[in-house]
Amino acid sequence: PPIVVSVDASGAFFIDQKSIPTEEFLPTLTANSENDKERRIHVRADRNVNYGKVMEVMGSINSAGFTKVALVSEAPGQGAPAK
């Protein structure tokens, strides 16, 4: 299964719904993936998060060597954004 990375409206990071301090984000992601750089990573963000911040998160995941990073969105009218 993919690892879900979320960014809430305040810019806080979550990995599979667990809050992660910014400085521990990439080491925790690597540990959760068991250092499998081919593991799928799904990135979700609150709709109030600046697009640049979302791209920054995706870029840092990619620069850490993960190759399967995808932005996940919801269709209009479906549920609330990630928190």
C-alpha positions, 0 to 999 in steps of 0.5 A: 500500500502507498504511504500517505503524506498529508499537509494540513492548513497550518503546514504541519506534516503527517505520515499515515495520519501521524504528526511528524516534526518538519526536521524528522519528515524525510528520515521518518518517511524513509524508515516507514518505507523500509528504505524502498525508494520504489514505494508509492507516496501519495501526497494530500494537502488541505485546500488552504495550503499554498500550492508552492508548499505542496510542490516543495514537499513533493520535491523534497520527497523526490530529492530523497530518492523516491520515484513514485510520488503522486498528488492525490485530490478529491472530486468536487463535493467529496468529503473534506480535505486532508487534515 
